[in-house]
């Protein structure tokens, strides 16, 4: 299940739509059974809070558009197909607090930075936020565009074509 947590007042959010987008992205990357067995938090914040997080966790003293924090590390998607990852997960004694689903992780999005990037790429802020949700969810599933050979970027483009209504030729999310 995807939980949307709004800690900002800069942008109006389609919480249900963003939760649904995150869920279908999870299902596409992990498979429906595994995606249904974990929780994800989508957290929307302002630049000040994002700058603190970026400085604390990446030593970059500036806001960024999206950060993903993995809480439950799954086997690598580069070496394990979805079925093997699912088999591994369901063979583990993994449970969240009070027997709830475990938290796969959190995707943190700065809406002011998303707005600036949207303007730069001739998108609406809502479109940019959708792109960032897909990008962040893929990161939670173990992909890393900074270390792979293009697998994450190709997956992200495929999922954007599949799930986003606005056809854009803008570069993948998280481009400085």
C-alpha positions in Angstrom: 0.0 0.0 0.0 1.2 3.5 -0.8 0.8 6.2 1.8 0.9 9.8 0.6 2.2 12.3 3.3 2.0 15.9 2.4 4.3 18.2 4.4 4.2 21.2 2.0 1.8 23.9 0.9 3.3 24.9 -2.4 1.4 22.6 -4.7 -2.0 21.0 -4.7 -1.6 17.2 -5.0 -3.8 14.5 -6.5 -3.0 12.2 -3.6 -5.1 9.3 -4.8 -3.7 9.6 -8.3 -0.1 9.7 -7.1 -0.7 6.7 -4.8 -2.2 4.8 -7.7 0.8 5.7 -10.0 3.2 4.6 -7.3 1.3 1.3 -6.8 1.2 0.4 -10.5 4.9 1.3 -10.8 5.7 -1.0 -7.9 3.6 -3.8 -9.5 5.4 -3.3 -12.9 8.8 -3.5 -11.3 8.3 -6.1 -8.5 5.3 -8.0 -9.7 1.8 -7.7 -8.2 2.2 -10.2 -5.3 5.3 -8.6 -3.9 4.1 -5.1 -4.5 0.9 -5.9 -2.5 3.1 -7.2 0.4 5.0 -4.0 1.1 4.2 -0.4 2.1 5.7 2.7 0.5 5.6 6.3 1.8 5.4 9.2 -0.7 6.4 12.3 1.2 6.1 15.8 -0.3 8.1 18.6 1.4 9.6 22.0 0.7 13.1 23.0 -0.3 14.3 23.8 3.2 13.5 20.3 4.5 14.9 18.7 1.3 18.1 20.7 1.6 18.6 19.4 5.1 18.0 15.8 4.0 20.3 16.2 0.9 23.0 17.6 3.1 22.7 15.0 5.8 22.5 11.9 3.5 24.4 13.0 0.4 26.6 15.9 1.7 25.1 18.2 -0.9 24.1 21.5 0.6 21.2 22.3 -1.8 17.7 21.0 -2.3 17.1 18.3 -4.9 14.0 17.1 -6.6 13.7 13.5 -5.2 15.4 11.3 -2.7 14.6 7.6 -2.1 15.3 5.9 1.2 15.2 2.1 1.1 14.1 0.5 4.4 13.8 -3.1 3.2 16.6 -4.1 0.8 15.5 -6.7 -1.7 17.9 -8.9 -3.8 19.4 -6.9 -6.6 17.2 -6.5 -9.7 20.3 -6.7 -11.8 21.0 -10.3 -10.7 17.6 -11.6 -9.7 14.5 -11.7 -11.8 11.2 -10.6 -10.2 10.1 -14.2 -9.5 13.3 -14.9 -7.6 13.0 -11.7 -5.6 9.4 -12.6 -4.8 10.5 -16.1 -3.7 13.3 -14.6 -1.5 10.9 -12.1 0.1 8.2 -14.7 1.0 10.8 -17.1 2.4 11.9 -14.4 4.9 10.4 -13.6 8.3 9.8 -10.0 7.2 7.1 -8.1 9.0 6.5 -4.5 9.7 5.5 -3.0 13.1 2.6 -4.7 14.8 2.5 -7.4 12.1 1.8 -4.9 9.4 3.3 -5.0 5.9 7.0 -4.0 6.0 8.0 -0.6 4.7 10.0 -1.0 1.5 11.0 2.7 1.7 10.2 6.3 1.3 10.2 8.6 -1.8 10.7 12.2 -0.7 9.9 14.9 -3.3 10.5 18.6 -3.0 7.6 20.3 -4.8 9.3 23.7 -5.2 12.3 22.0 -6.9 9.8 19.9 -9.0 8.1 23.1 -10.1 11.5 24.6 -11.2 12.4 21.5 -13.1 9.0 21.3 -14.7 9.4 24.9 -16.0 12.8 24.0 -17.4 11.4 21.0 -19.3 8.2 22.6 -20.4 6.0 20.4 -18.2 3.3 21.1 -15.7 4.3 20.6 -12.1 1.9 17.7 -11.8 3.6 16.0 -14.8 7.0 16.5 -13.2 5.8 15.1 -9.9 4.5 12.0 -11.7 7.8 11.5 -13.3 9.6 11.8 -9.9 7.2 9.3 -8.4 8.1 6.7 -11.0 11.8 7.6 -10.7 11.8 7.3 -6.9 9.8 4.0 -6.8 12.3 2.4 -9.3 15.1 3.4 -6.9 13.3 1.8 -4.0 13.1 -1.4 -6.0 16.9 -1.5 -6.2 17.8 0.3 -9.4 20.5 2.9 -9.5 21.1 5.0 -12.6 24.4 6.3 -11.2 26.0 2.9 -11.2 24.2 0.8 -13.8 24.7 0.7 -17.6 21.4 2.3 -18.5 19.0 -0.3 -17.2 17.2 2.1 -14.9 16.9 4.8 -17.5 15.4 2.4 -20.0 13.0 1.0 -17.4 11.9 4.5 -16.4 11.3 5.6 -20.0 9.2 2.4 -20.6 7.1 3.0 -17.5 6.6 6.7 -18.3 5.3 5.7 -21.7 3.0 3.1 -20.2 1.6 5.1 -17.2 1.8 8.8 -18.0 -0.7 10.4 -20.2 1.4 13.4 -21.3 3.8 12.3 -23.9 7.0 14.2 -23.4 10.6 14.0 -24.7 12.1 15.5 -21.6 15.1 13.8 -20.1 14.7 11.3 -17.2 13.9 12.6 -13.8 16.7 13.7 -11.4 18.8 15.6 -14.0 20.6 18.6 -12.6 
